[in-house]
């Protein structure tokens, strides 16, 4: 079944497909990321969201450093086969690396972009604690 699912996706020239991530209860868009076949395979196998970082050129599991993982409850493929939607439970209530609940916390108004949602946890605190845990566990 995994091969059928992977074969159904129309990967772009870089082997990637856009993944829109929504809260499974509210349907609020939490983030947009990229997946390659391996990230999709890992997501299906583990039940937790995995993505491909274009900037770091590597696989990653959402929350592997911050602890803000995403349990996947539903996976959808669009009619063209080139975009995915993941309905998730966002653990910790923070999807954005900036410490916001959603990556879409800015709104265009009054001629510019304004942050309209609070930071739940400062990103420096999220990632400093994560780095300290990794150092102590090594």
N, C-alpha and C positions, 0 to 999 in steps of 0.2 A: 504493500500500500504506500509506503514511503516513496518508492521509486515513481509510482504513478503521480503522487503529489509533487515531487520534485520535477518530474518531466512536464507537468502541466504549467509550471511557471516559465514565463518568457523573460529570462535573465537579460539584462542589458549587455553592452559590449564589454563591460568590466565584470560580468558575472554577478550583477547585483539586481535586487528588486527593492522598491520602496516599501517600507513597513509603517503603517499608521497604527499607533497604539492608543487604545481607548480604555477608560475605566469600564468594567463590565456592568456596573450598577447604574452609573449616570450617563454613560456613553461620551463623557467629556474626553476630548483628545488630550492625551498626556504628553505625547512626543511623536516624532517621526524619526525613523532610523533606517538603516540599510541592512539587508540580509543577503547572504550568499547561500549556496546550497548547503554548505556545512552548518551555518548558523540555523537554517531552517531544520535541518536534520537533528541538531542538538536540541532545539526547542521542542520538537516532537518527541524526542527520546526522553528528555528530562522533565518536560512539563513547565519549564521556566524559560523566559525569553532570553535568547542569544542573538547577537547582532554582529555586523562586521563594521569595524571602524575604518573609514576611508582615510582619515588623517594618520592613524597609527598603523594602518595596513595589517590589522589583526582581528581575530575573533575576540568577542568578549561576552560575558554573561552579565546582563543588567543587574547591578547591585553587588558584583563580586568584590568591589572595594568599599562601597558605601553601606552595604547591607540592605539597600532598598531594591529588593528583587521584585520580579513580576511573575506571578503564577498565571499561566495561560489557560483560559477556560474555553476559548473559541478562536479558531483561525479561519479566516475567509480569504478567498482569492477573487479579484475583480474579473469582470467579463472579458477584458483583454488579456488577462493572465499576467499582467506586469506589475501589480501592486497587491500587497497583503494588508489585511486588518487583523490585529490581535486584540481580543477582548481579555483584559487582565485584571487581576487583583494586585494593586500596587502596595507592597508592604512598606511600612514606615510613612506612607502618605506623601512621599517625595519622589517625583519622577525626574525632575530636572537637576543637573549637576550644580546648578546655582542655589539649590535649596528650596526652590518653589515646588508646589504641588504639580504643576504642569509646566512644560517648556513654553507654553503660550500664555505668558503672564503680561505681555505688553500689548497695548492697544494704540492704534494711530488716532490721535485726536489733537485738536488745537495746533495742527501743522507739524506734529512730531510724535515720536514713540514715547509712551509713558507706561511705567510699571504700574499695574492696577491691582496687583495681588501681593500679599505679604510673603516675605521669606520665612519659611517654617524653621529652617536651621541654616546657619551660616555655612557656606560651602567649605571654608577653611576648617571649621570644626568637624565637618563630616569627614573630610579627607585626611586631616591631621590625625584624628583618632584611628581611622582605618590604617594609616601608615604605621602608627604606633603598635596596633594590634599585630600587624604583619611582622614587625621587627621583633616583638616579644615572642611570637610563635615560631620564629625561624631557629 
